[in-house]
Amino acid sequence: MAKADELSFMYFPEDYRWSHGVLIALNSAPWGGAEIDEVNRIGLRLKTKIGDDNAWFQEWAREARKVEDAGRAHIAAGRKTTGAQYLFRAANYYHVGERFLQPKESGLADYKRGVDCFRDAAQLIRRPKIEHVEVPYEGGSLPAVFVHAEEVPGPNHNKGPAPAMVFFDGFDVTKEIQYFKGVPDLVSRGIACLLVDGPGNGEAVRFRNQWLHHETERYGKAAYEYLAGRKEIDAKRIGVMAISLGGYYAPRAAAFEQRFAACIAWGAQWDYWEIWRSRFEKLDSGKLPSLSVAWQHLLWIFNVKTRDEAMKKLEGFRLDGVVQKIACPFLLVHGEGDEQIPLPIAQKCFDAVGSKHKTFKVFTREEGGYHHCQIDNASIGVAYMWDWLESVLFDNH
């Protein structure tokens, strides 16, 4: 990889995927998901084990358990707020560590510890108010976290029902990881947030066998109707967003569930079948494409055994003929140097979007947020998105 194309911070210069994984933890620090020293302790222990995904898992789980134990000791001593801060970090470390495991079975207990740490921490903090909920979905339900909007003074922030965003995961993240991507800042602006593990993600796939499919509007509708049924939410001001592969999920949901009042694609998609055709071509030629997790993750979330079966499933993951139907205000946020989804693909998607109110924000190397989903500077990415949401969900109300 040429120097100009490297991640802004390569903890493991020879390994894009591992460096990207470290950044997922580090960029959560502004919202309580990581402490730099703890992440560095993990990294130092892994310096001689680069590429060994089992070692990755073991070291993240080791640090997570150490932080969790300290947090639970604080809670037992009556220091509940401090204990919650430790548990939030532990939750994030458990999930960052588990992401690379294939097969998944050996990490499920630690994954569950992460879910439980987050749940326990959420019950101990005063703000934001966090509630674990179930979203009814096709005879069952999807696990979700509802983060209540905080009351904000000002002429545009009415005291009535609040606006809200549905926030779906991406290809390989979880609702717990998503929380540490600026959600506390979003709710502090008076916008509630429903973080959902949709099919193929998080608890939904690990514990409920809810496999990924391309018809995002099915669970988009379920999430919308769940929020619309809550008395503190304004049904006319519910938007949808998602990150990375969520650049497919959110536009698809907004295109076919037109009650959504806004849509954010945090990272672009266009033809996910073609992305994976190209990735497999590189792998077969001995080259390493820029991937956030091992390629076998694709087979697992589809519950298939072969690449050919996965490619068949991917045929539905195309946005041409879909984004043209989007009518609500639309924002696409992309990094100019995105290694996973090149900028021309983002431009092609944006040009096709049918909304009359659409915005394309490209972050450059000079300003930061240059890489995939602003992995190099999440703070400026979320600040831009939340500013845009305020202008859409409050100023035009």
N, C-alpha and C positions, 0 to 999 in steps of 0.2 A: 504494500500500500504506500503510495507516494506521500511524502510528508504533508503536502498541501491538503491531502484528502483525509488525514488522520482525524480521529476524534480530538476535540480540544484538550481532553485530559485522558491520556492512555495509561492507565495504571499498569496494564500488561501490554506493552507496545507490540508484542508479537501476536496478540489474540484480540480481535475486534469484539467477539462475543463476550468474553470475560470482562473486558474493559467496559463494554456497554452495561453489563450486569452490575459492576461496581457503581457506575453512574446512576443506575436506577435507585440504588440505596442512597448515594450521596445527595442526589437532588431532592430527596425527601426531607432533608435536614431542616429547611425553613419551617416545616409544618410538623416537626416533632417525630419524624420517622427514622432518624439516624443521628448518630454522634460521630464526628470525623475520626476521633481516636479509636472508637470501637471498630469502625469499618477498616481502618488502617491495620489494626491488630489482626483482623481476618486476612487482609491482603498480604501481610508480611508472612503469615504462616503458609500462604498458598504460592509464594514466589517460586518455589522449587517443584511445584506440582501442576504447572500450567497445562490446561487441556484435560485434566483428570476431573471429570464432572462429579464423581463420587466424593473426591476430596473436597471439591467446592461445597457440596451439600453438607458434608460432615463439619467443616470449619464454620460455616454460617450457622448451622444448628447448634454447634458448641457455644458460639458467642451468644446466640439467641437465648439458650438455656441459662447461661451465666447472667445475662441481663434480666431475664424473667425471674430467676430466683432472687436476685437483688430487689426487684420490684415487689415481689410477693412478701419479702421480709419487711420492706417499708410499709406495706399495707397492714401487715400483722401488728406493726408497732404504732399504727394509727396515722401514719403519714400517707394518706390515701392519694392526694394529688401527686406527690412525688412518685409513689408506686405506679400510678397510672401512666406517667411519663415513661417510666422504664418499660412497662408492658406494651405500650404503643411501639417502641423501638424493637422490642423482641418480636412482636407480631410481624413487622416489616422484614426483619432479618430471617425469620423462619421461611417466609414466602419467597424472598429473593434467593435464598439458598436452595429451595425445592425446585425452582423453575427449570433447571437443567436436567433433572433426573429423568432417565428413561431406562427401564419402565418405571412407572410412578409408584407402584405398590410400596416400595421400601421407604418412601418419604411421607406416606399418608398420615402417620401418627404425628410427625413434626408439623406437617401442614395444619392439622387440626389444632395443635398447640398454638399456632399462629392465629387461627380463627378465634380460639378461646381467649388468648391474651388481648386481642383487640376488643372482643365483647366485654371482657371484665373491665378493661380500662375505660370503655365508653360509659359504663355504669357509675364510674367514680368521679368523672370530671363535671364541672358545672357548666362550662361552655366550650365549644358548642354542644347543644343537646343532641345526643346521638341515640337512635332507636333502631334495634334490629327487627326487621319485618319480613313477612313472606308475601310475595306478589303472586296472586292466583294466576295460573298459566296452564291451560289445556289439560284439565283434570288433576293437576298437581300444583306446584308453586315453585317460584324461583327465590333463592335467598338474596336478601338485599339489606342495605343500611340506609336509613332515612336520617339525614342531618337537617335539623330544623333551621329555618331562617331566623336570623337575629333581627330584632327591631331596630330600624335605622331612622333617625330623625331627618326631616327634610321634606320639601314640597313634592318631590317625585316619589317618595317612599310612603305610600299610603298605609294606614294602620289596618286595613282590611286584609283579606286573604292574600298570601304572598305568592309571587311567581316561583317556579321550580324548574330544575333541570334533571332529566334522566341522564345518568352517566354510565354508559356501558363500557366493559373492558375491551381489550384488544385481542391479539392472537394468544398472548401468553402471560397476561397479568391477572390481577384479582381485585375484587372490590376493596380489600384492605390496602393493597398497594395504591390503588386509585385515590383513596382518601388523602394520602400524603402528596398528592399532586395539586395542591392549592385549594382543596375543598373548604378548609377552615376560612380562607380568605373570601371564597364565594359566598358562604352563608353570612359572613360579617357584613356583606353588602345588601343583605335582605333577600337573598335568593336561596331557597331550599334546594337540597340535592338528594336524589335517590340513586345510590350506587348499587348496580345490579350485576350479579354473576349470571349472565345469560347462558344459554346452551353452549357447551364447549369451553366454558370458563369457570375458574374457581371451584366453589363447592358444587355447583350445578353438574359439572362433569365428573368431579372426583368422587362424590358421595351419592349422586342421584342418577347417574348414567344418562344425563341429558346432553346428547351429542350435538356438535355444531351443525347448523344448516344455513342455507343462504337466505331464507325468508325472514329477515330480521323484523319485518313489520308485525309478525305474529307475536313476538314478545315485546316489541315496541308498543303495540296496542295495549297489551296487558299492563305494561308499566304506566302508560298514559292513564288508563282507566283507574288504576290503583291510586295515583296521585289525585286525579280529578274527584275521587270519592272521599278525599280527606278535607274536612271543613276548613282547615287553615290554608289550603292551597287554592289559588285562582285557576280554574280549569281553562281559562282563555289565555293563560300565560305560562304554559308548560312547554319547555323546549327539550331537545334531545342532543346529546353529544357523545362522542366516543373517541378513543385514541388508537393510533397506529392502524391495525386492521380495522379498528373502529371507524376509520375513514371510509370503509364500506358500510359498516353497520348503521351509523347515524344517517347518512344520506338515504340509504334504502328505507329506513324507518320513516323518515320525513316525507319521502316521495309517496308512500302508500298509506301512511297514517297522517292525513292532512290536518288533523286537529293540533298537531305540534305547532307552536308559535315561533320557534326558532330552531336552527340546526347548526352545530359546530362539528366540523370534521377536523380533529386534531391530528393532522397528517393525512395525506391523500391516498386514495386507491383509485383504480380504474378497471383493470382486468387482472384479477388475482390469479386466474388460471395461467395467464401469460407470465406473470411474475415467477410462478413456480416452475413453469416450463424452462425459463431461462436459468433459474437456480439449479435445477436438476442437470441441465446441460453443462453448467460450470462444474458441478460436483463430479459428473462423469468424465470430465476432461482433466480432473485433478486439481481444479482451482477451488478456492474457498469463497463462496459468496458471503456477503455481509448479512449474517443471520443473528437474531436476538436469542434464539434457543436452537438446540439440535433439530435437524430436519425431521427426525422421527416424531417430533411433537405433532406434526401435521397428521400423521396416521392415527395417532392416539385420539385427538379431538374429534375425528370423523368416525372412530371405531372401525377402522379398516386395517387390513394386513399388508397391502401392497401400494406402491407408488401409483400404479395404474388406477387402482380403486380411488385413491385420493384425488387424482387428476379428474376423474369422472365427477366426483363431488364438487370440485372447484368450477365446473362449467357454469354453475349458477352465479358465481361470484363476479359478475360483470356489471358495471354501472351505466354503460351506454344503453339508452332507452329507459333508464331509471331516473337519473338525476335531472333529466329534462322535465320531469313531473313535479319537482320541488317548487312549492309556491311560497313558503315562509322565508323570512330573512335567513340568509345562509352565510356562514363564515368558514373559509378554508385557511388553516394555518399550516405552514410548511417551512422546513429548513432548506436554504439554498444548496447546502451540501449534503442533503439526506442520502446516505449510502444505500439504504434499503429500497426506497422509492424515489427515483431521480426526479428532479424538478420538472422536466417536460411532461411527465405523466400527470403531475399535479395540475399543470397548466391545461392539459387536455380535459381533465375532469372539470375544472372550474369553468372553462369556456362553454361546456355543455350544460351546466346547471341552469334550470329554467327560471329561477327566482329573479324578480325584478330588483330585489334588494340583496345584492350579494357582494361579498368582500373577500379579497385574496391577500392575505398577509404572508410575505416571504421574509424570513429572518436571514440576515447576511452574516458573514463571518465577523465583520467589523462591529456589529451591534451585539452579537451573541445569539444563541438559539439557532445556530447554523445547521445543527445536525438533526437526526431523526427525532421528531416530536420534541424538539428543544431539550434533548437529553443533556446538553452541555450547559443549559441555563433555563431551567424550568420556571424560575421566578418571573422572568420577563415574558415568557410565553403565556403563563396564566394571567398575569396582569393585563396583557393585551386582550385576551379572551373575555375576562370578567368586565373590563371597561366596555367592550362591544356589547356584552349581554345587558349591562345596565342601560345602555343607550336604546336597546331594542325592547327590553321588558319593562322599563320604567318611563323613559322619556317619551315614548310613543303611546303610552297608556292613557 
